[in-house]
């Protein structure tokens, strides 16, 4: 199973008071147990940048260190090129919505370019774009 991992999932893993923390940690444990059994977790360098900025601001440097040490090494990082960046920019401009970010749009473009349909995310924008959110709602 190939799964894209979004900032919303990373943040929920690290913030014990996030409403999705319990679901995120349980699902992360499942992913880690399956990782290697034809399971590939990936994200983009844009998501990593967004996540580090968010946890640094909200949770502090110890959380950034924990993220770097315990989470990032568990997945493949796709480095966006100019083409994927431009696709994301065009999608943001076309959508014309303040709450839909460039990072989200580049994530969608990356997933589509790789034929990936599943996202470990708590961000409803992924479902709006036709992706399956994991963990699925109970």
N, CA, C and O of each residue as an XYZ file, in Angstrom:
552
protein
N       0.849     -1.179      0.000
C       0.000      0.000      0.000
C       0.891      1.237      0.000
O       1.770      1.375      0.850
N       0.665      2.122     -0.940
C       1.399      3.378     -1.020
C       0.532      4.461     -0.399
O      -0.639      4.606     -0.748
N       1.119      5.226      0.530
C       0.374      6.241      1.268
C       1.166      7.541      1.308
O       2.342      7.560      1.672
N       0.506      8.616      0.932
C       1.077      9.952      1.066
C       0.811     10.431      2.488
O      -0.280     10.210      3.012
N       1.783     11.082      3.123
C       1.622     11.580      4.485
C       1.630     13.108      4.469
O       2.557     13.733      3.955
N       0.581     13.691      5.039
C       0.366     15.137      5.050
C       0.774     15.759      6.383
O       0.907     15.069      7.394
N       0.966     17.057      6.362
C       1.289     17.828      7.567
C       0.277     17.571      8.681
O       0.658     17.442      9.845
N      -0.993     17.496      8.341
C      -2.033     17.302      9.362
C      -1.819     16.002     10.134
O      -2.101     15.943     11.331
N      -1.327     14.968      9.470
C      -1.042     13.697     10.146
C       0.217     13.818     10.997
O       0.245     13.372     12.144
N       1.260     14.424     10.428
C       2.491     14.604     11.198
C       2.213     15.393     12.480
O       2.673     15.023     13.560
N       1.462     16.472     12.346
C       1.190     17.314     13.512
C       0.379     16.547     14.556
O       0.661     16.635     15.751
N      -0.614     15.806     14.110
C      -1.427     15.026     15.046
C      -0.586     13.989     15.787
O      -0.849     13.696     16.954
N       0.421     13.435     15.116
C       1.315     12.479     15.783
C       2.085     13.129     16.928
O       2.288     12.517     17.977
N       2.510     14.368     16.720
C       3.418     15.029     17.663
C       2.729     15.802     18.777
O       3.308     15.987     19.847
N       1.515     16.252     18.544
C       0.818     17.077     19.530
C      -0.188     16.230     20.301
O      -1.242     15.865     19.779
N       0.149     15.927     21.532
C      -0.684     15.069     22.362
C      -2.070     15.610     22.645
O      -2.948     14.845     23.044
N      -2.300     16.890     22.455
C      -3.634     17.459     22.689
C      -4.410     17.679     21.387
O      -5.551     18.140     21.415
N      -3.799     17.354     20.263
C      -4.516     17.451     18.987
C      -5.685     16.462     19.029
O      -5.517     15.335     19.495
N      -6.861     16.863     18.554
C      -8.021     15.960     18.612
C      -7.822     14.653     17.836
O      -8.512     13.670     18.103
N      -6.910     14.632     16.904
C      -6.659     13.423     16.113
C      -5.444     12.630     16.588
O      -5.038     11.668     15.935
N      -4.869     13.022     17.705
C      -3.628     12.388     18.169
C      -3.772     10.869     18.371
O      -2.922     10.106     17.911
N      -4.818     10.434     19.040
C      -5.002      9.001     19.302
C      -5.127      8.202     18.016
O      -4.466      7.178     17.850
N      -5.967      8.664     17.115
C      -6.136      7.978     15.827
C      -4.833      7.978     15.035
O      -4.470      6.980     14.411
N      -4.132      9.116     15.070
C      -2.881      9.234     14.319
C      -1.826      8.262     14.851
O      -1.163      7.580     14.069
N      -1.671      8.196     16.158
C      -0.633      7.325     16.712
C      -0.964      5.848     16.488
O      -0.069      5.049     16.214
N      -2.229      5.487     16.600
C      -2.606      4.093     16.328
C      -2.357      3.738     14.864
O      -1.830      2.666     14.565
N      -2.732      4.628     13.958
C      -2.544      4.355     12.540
C      -1.064      4.357     12.174
O      -0.624      3.546     11.359
N      -0.299      5.258     12.769
C       1.149      5.288     12.517
C       1.784      3.961     12.932
O       2.639      3.430     12.223
N       1.368      3.431     14.072
C       1.897      2.135     14.524
C       1.561      1.039     13.512
O       2.393      0.173     13.240
N       0.352      1.070     12.953
C      -0.025      0.094     11.920
C       0.851      0.260     10.680
O       1.326     -0.723     10.110
N       1.058      1.501     10.270
C       1.899      1.752      9.101
C       3.329      1.278      9.325
O       3.940      0.684      8.437
N       3.854      1.543     10.508
C       5.230      1.134     10.805
C       5.346     -0.386     10.830
O       6.359     -0.936     10.401
N       4.318     -1.067     11.329
C       4.338     -2.529     11.352
C       4.282     -3.090      9.933
O       4.881     -4.128      9.653
N       3.565     -2.407      9.035
C       3.415     -2.876      7.659
C       4.522     -2.375      6.750
O       4.712     -2.916      5.661
N       5.261     -1.349      7.173
C       6.282     -0.759      6.318
C       7.298     -1.826      5.927
O       7.874     -2.490      6.789
N       7.507     -1.982      4.661
C       8.396     -3.028      4.170
C       7.623     -4.166      3.553
O       8.162     -4.892      2.717
N       6.366     -4.345      3.942
C       5.503     -5.363      3.330
C       4.775     -4.733      2.145
O       3.550     -4.615      2.153
N       5.534     -4.331      1.129
C       4.992     -3.644     -0.044
C       4.286     -2.344      0.339
O       3.387     -1.888     -0.368
N       4.688     -1.765      1.434
C       4.119     -0.503      1.874
C       5.158      0.588      1.674
O       6.324      0.423      2.032
N       4.729      1.692      1.104
C       5.620      2.822      0.880
C       4.939      4.067      1.426
O       3.826      4.414      1.031
N       5.626      4.725      2.335
C       5.145      5.998      2.856
C       5.969      7.087      2.203
O       7.193      6.986      2.115
N       5.287      8.138      1.740
C       6.047      9.223      1.163
C       5.372     10.556      1.435
O       4.184     10.627      1.747
N       6.156     11.592      1.310
C       5.699     12.959      1.453
C       6.573     13.797      0.536
O       7.400     13.265     -0.205
N       6.384     15.119      0.590
C       7.220     15.998     -0.231
C       8.065     16.904      0.648
O       7.795     17.076      1.837
N       9.079     17.472      0.047
C       9.902     18.423      0.787
C       9.078     19.646      1.189
O       9.388     20.279      2.198
N       8.045     19.994      0.434
C       7.182     21.116      0.817
C       6.420     20.786      2.107
O       6.283     21.638      2.986
N       5.925     19.548      2.216
C       5.216     19.130      3.434
C       6.175     19.123      4.621
O       5.804     19.542      5.718
N       7.387     18.657      4.414
C       8.389     18.660      5.491
C       8.640     20.093      5.962
O       8.668     20.359      7.164
N       8.820     21.003      5.025
C       9.037     22.413      5.361
C       7.857     22.967      6.155
O       8.047     23.609      7.188
N       6.646     22.722      5.677
C       5.444     23.211      6.350
C       5.321     22.621      7.756
O       4.988     23.324      8.709
N       5.595     21.323      7.869
C       5.474     20.639      9.162
C       6.488     21.169     10.168
O       6.141     21.463     11.312
N       7.730     21.289      9.744
C       8.757     21.793     10.666
C       8.423     23.208     11.110
O       8.566     23.533     12.289
N       7.982     24.049     10.192
C       7.608     25.422     10.561
C       6.474     25.422     11.579
O       6.506     26.177     12.550
N       5.473     24.574     11.356
C       4.318     24.511     12.250
C       4.703     23.991     13.630
O       4.331     24.591     14.639
N       5.438     22.891     13.689
C       5.763     22.334     15.010
C       6.792     23.193     15.739
O       6.780     23.257     16.968
N       7.671     23.846     15.009
C       8.623     24.747     15.662
C       7.877     25.886     16.354
O       8.168     26.233     17.499
N       6.909     26.460     15.638
C       6.143     27.580     16.176
C       5.226     27.150     17.326
O       5.137     27.842     18.340
N       4.551     26.020     17.171
C       3.543     25.619     18.159
C       4.075     24.739     19.286
O       3.610     24.839     20.422
N       5.046     23.878     18.983
C       5.479     22.883     19.966
C       6.927     23.042     20.414
O       7.312     22.508     21.454
N       7.735     23.770     19.642
C       9.111     24.025     20.047
C      10.129     23.114     19.373
O       9.794     22.197     18.624
N      11.383     23.413     19.677
C      12.494     22.729     19.019
C      12.630     21.264     19.413
O      13.090     20.458     18.603
N      12.245     20.896     20.630
C      12.316     19.477     20.995
C      11.405     18.643     20.090
O      11.747     17.524     19.710
N      10.248     19.202     19.755
C       9.329     18.496     18.853
C       9.911     18.404     17.447
O       9.734     17.391     16.771
N      10.603     19.449     17.000
C      11.265     19.407     15.690
C      12.309     18.296     15.693
O      12.402     17.523     14.740
N      13.085     18.220     16.754
C      14.105     17.168     16.853
C      13.464     15.776     16.834
O      13.959     14.873     16.160
N      12.376     15.606     17.566
C      11.680     14.318     17.600
C      11.149     13.960     16.213
O      11.239     12.809     15.785
N      10.605     14.937     15.525
C      10.110     14.722     14.172
C      11.247     14.279     13.250
O      11.108     13.315     12.497
N      12.348     14.979     13.317
C      13.503     14.661     12.485
C      14.058     13.272     12.819
O      14.377     12.492     11.922
N      14.166     12.982     14.076
C      14.786     11.734     14.532
C      13.868     10.523     14.345
O      14.329      9.458     13.932
N      12.580     10.675     14.642
C      11.695      9.513     14.724
C      10.725      9.330     13.564
O      10.163      8.247     13.396
N      10.523     10.360     12.771
C       9.466     10.277     11.767
C      10.000     10.373     10.338
O       9.692      9.515      9.510
N      10.776     11.377     10.043
C      11.193     11.637      8.666
C      11.928     10.447      8.044
O      11.740     10.150      6.865
N      12.745      9.782      8.815
C      13.509      8.655      8.282
C      12.673      7.448      7.906
O      13.188      6.503      7.308
N      11.394      7.462      8.246
C      10.515      6.326      7.971
C       9.858      6.382      6.608
O       9.034      5.528      6.280
N      10.215      7.384      5.803
C       9.520      7.528      4.533
C      10.413      8.060      3.437
O      11.536      8.506      3.667
N       9.878      7.996      2.253
C      10.537      8.567      1.080
C      10.102     10.020      0.961
O       8.926     10.340      1.138
N      11.045     10.889      0.665
C      10.718     12.299      0.446
C      10.875     12.586     -1.038
O      11.943     12.381     -1.615
N       9.803     13.059     -1.643
C       9.811     13.468     -3.041
C      10.153     14.953     -3.077
O       9.470     15.772     -2.462
N      11.207     15.287     -3.796
C      11.625     16.682     -3.934
C      10.937     17.267     -5.156
O      11.142     16.802     -6.278
N      10.123     18.286     -4.934
C       9.369     18.871     -6.027
C      10.266     19.564     -7.036
O      11.224     20.253     -6.685
N       9.929     19.362     -8.288
C      10.640     20.049     -9.359
C       9.792     21.235     -9.826
O       8.704     21.482     -9.306
N      10.306     21.948    -10.800
C       9.625     23.143    -11.284
C       8.239     22.822    -11.847
O       7.303     23.604    -11.680
N       8.111     21.685    -12.507
C       6.831     21.313    -13.112
C       5.759     21.103    -12.052
O       4.666     21.658    -12.163
N       6.055     20.307    -11.025
C       5.068     20.076     -9.965
C       4.755     21.364     -9.210
O       3.611     21.593     -8.816
N       5.754     22.193     -9.009
C       5.521     23.483     -8.356
C       4.533     24.310     -9.188
O       3.582     24.872     -8.646
N       4.760     24.382    -10.499
C       3.881     25.173    -11.375
C       2.464     24.623    -11.400
O       1.504     25.393    -11.396
N       2.318     23.300    -11.426
C       0.991     22.690    -11.385
C       0.275     23.117    -10.098
O      -0.906     23.465    -10.126
N       0.989     23.088     -8.978
C       0.411     23.510     -7.702
C      -0.002     24.974     -7.714
O      -1.088     25.319     -7.250
N       0.857     25.832     -8.240
C       0.542     27.265     -8.314
C      -0.709     27.485     -9.157
O      -1.599     28.243     -8.771
N      -0.773     26.821    -10.306
C      -1.941     26.969    -11.176
C      -3.212     26.494    -10.473
O      -4.270     27.104    -10.621
N      -3.108     25.407     -9.709
C      -4.288     24.898     -8.998
C      -4.735     25.868     -7.916
O      -5.935     26.065     -7.725
N      -3.799     26.474     -7.208
C      -4.156     27.475     -6.187
C      -4.864     28.659     -6.847
O      -5.902     29.120     -6.369
N      -4.299     29.137     -7.933
C      -4.879     30.297     -8.607
C      -6.255     29.978     -9.188
O      -7.167     30.803     -9.122
N      -6.404     28.791     -9.752
C      -7.685     28.390    -10.326
C      -8.745     28.208     -9.239
O      -9.891     28.623     -9.411
N      -8.362     27.592     -8.127
C      -9.305     27.360     -7.028
C      -9.766     28.675     -6.401
O     -10.917     28.797     -5.981
N      -8.866     29.657     -6.339
C      -9.212     30.983     -5.825
C      -9.812     30.922     -4.417
O     -10.791     31.605     -4.112
N      -9.204     30.090     -3.570
C      -9.682     29.907     -2.187
C      -8.539     30.202     -1.225
O      -7.437     29.678     -1.385
N      -8.797     31.027     -0.243
C      -7.752     31.401      0.714
C      -7.282     30.229      1.565
O      -6.116     30.197      1.959
N      -8.135     29.282      1.856
C      -7.777     28.188      2.758
C      -7.148     26.984      2.073
O      -6.789     26.018      2.747
N      -7.007     27.017      0.760
C      -6.362     25.927      0.035
C      -4.938     26.362     -0.269
O      -4.721     27.302     -1.034
N      -3.966     25.677      0.329
C      -2.578     26.141      0.264
C      -1.813     25.594     -0.939
O      -2.209     24.608     -1.559
N      -0.721     26.260     -1.242
C       0.190     25.785     -2.279
C       0.740     24.404     -1.907
O       0.895     23.544     -2.774
N       1.026     24.198     -0.645
C       1.539     22.887     -0.209
C       0.494     21.803     -0.488
O       0.829     20.733     -0.995
N      -0.770     22.082     -0.156
C      -1.826     21.111     -0.458
C      -1.875     20.816     -1.950
O      -1.902     19.653     -2.354
N      -1.885     21.851     -2.762
C      -2.011     21.664     -4.216
C      -0.817     20.923     -4.805
O      -0.987     20.115     -5.718
N       0.380     21.182     -4.303
C       1.536     20.425     -4.801
C       1.471     18.973     -4.318
O       1.945     18.068     -5.005
N       0.893     18.753     -3.155
C       0.698     17.384     -2.673
C      -0.255     16.630     -3.589
O       0.009     15.483     -3.950
N      -1.371     17.270     -3.971
C      -2.324     16.635     -4.882
C      -1.653     16.314     -6.215
O      -1.828     15.225     -6.763
N      -0.890     17.265     -6.725
C      -0.209     17.070     -8.009
C       0.789     15.912     -7.928
O       0.900     15.110     -8.855
N       1.504     15.836     -6.822
C       2.480     14.760     -6.636
C       1.778     13.415     -6.560
O       2.213     12.450     -7.188
N       0.698     13.346     -5.798
C      -0.051     12.096     -5.687
C      -0.589     11.667     -7.044
O      -0.472     10.499     -7.418
N      -1.174     12.596     -7.780
C      -1.725     12.259     -9.102
C      -0.624     11.801    -10.056
O      -0.822     10.860    -10.824
N       0.527     12.457    -10.011
C       1.610     12.085    -10.924
C       2.130     10.678    -10.649
O       2.736     10.054    -11.520
N       1.894     10.182     -9.441
C       2.364      8.849     -9.063
C       1.230      7.825     -8.990
O       1.462      6.659     -8.669
N       0.019      8.257     -9.285
C      -1.124      7.349     -9.250
C      -1.516      6.914     -7.846
O      -2.077      5.834     -7.663
N      -1.226      7.746     -6.861
C      -1.516      7.411     -5.461
C      -2.882      7.980     -5.079
O      -3.196      9.127     -5.394
N      -3.686      7.171     -4.400
C      -5.046      7.592     -4.044
C      -5.282      7.708     -2.544
O      -6.333      8.192     -2.124
N      -4.317      7.268     -1.723
C      -4.502      7.265     -0.263
C      -3.586      8.282      0.407
O      -2.403      8.401      0.086
N      -4.185      9.017      1.359
C      -3.407     10.001      2.115
C      -3.655      9.823      3.602
O      -4.800      9.782      4.050
N      -2.571      9.717      4.366
C      -2.655      9.775      5.827
C      -2.762     11.258      6.123
O      -1.767     11.983      6.129
N      -3.997     11.697      6.370
C      -4.263     13.122      6.522
C      -5.566     13.330      7.277
O      -6.464     12.489      7.258
N      -5.638     14.469      7.937
C      -6.872     14.893      8.598
C      -7.383     16.186      7.965
O      -8.219     16.880      8.544
N      -6.889     16.497      6.807
C      -7.227     17.698      6.059
C      -8.294     17.334      5.021
O      -8.035     16.551      4.107
N      -9.487     17.901      5.167
C     -10.607     17.561      4.292
C     -10.362     17.907      2.818
O     -11.066     17.406      1.942
N      -9.376     18.752      2.542
C      -9.086     19.103      1.150
C      -8.682     17.872      0.331
O      -8.947     17.815     -0.870
N      -8.050     16.900      0.967
C      -7.671     15.679      0.249
C      -8.921     14.919     -0.196
O      -8.984     14.445     -1.330
N      -9.906     14.801      0.680
C     -11.155     14.126      0.309
C     -11.893     14.918     -0.771
O     -12.464     14.324     -1.685
N     -11.888     16.246     -0.678
C     -12.519     17.082     -1.706
C     -11.908     16.827     -3.077
O     -12.589     16.938     -4.097
N     -10.630     16.488     -3.101
C      -9.916     16.238     -4.352
C     -10.048     14.786     -4.829
O      -9.475     14.403     -5.849
N     -10.814     13.983     -4.071
C     -11.076     12.607     -4.486
C     -10.143     11.563     -3.913
O     -10.197     10.400     -4.312
N      -9.286     11.959     -2.980
C      -8.374     11.001     -2.352
C      -9.039     10.336     -1.146
O      -9.949     10.902     -0.539
N      -8.584      9.148     -0.809
C      -9.076      8.433      0.364
C      -8.266      8.853      1.572
O      -7.041      8.734      1.576
N      -8.948      9.347      2.606
C      -8.284      9.735      3.850
C      -8.077      8.526      4.728
O      -8.985      7.715      4.912
N      -6.888      8.406      5.266
C      -6.556      7.350      6.229
C      -6.058      8.003      7.498
O      -5.357      9.011      7.410
N      -6.376      7.493      8.669
C      -7.236      6.342      8.867
C      -8.686      6.686      8.534
O      -9.140      7.813      8.732
N      -9.378      5.707      8.035
C     -10.786      5.932      7.694
C     -11.575      6.191      8.965
O     -11.252      5.661     10.028
N     -12.601      7.003      8.848
C     -13.439      7.347     10.005
C     -14.075      6.080     10.567
O     -14.493      5.183      9.835
N     -14.129      6.045     11.889
C     -14.702      4.861     12.545
C     -16.210      4.851     12.457
O     -16.852      3.927     12.957
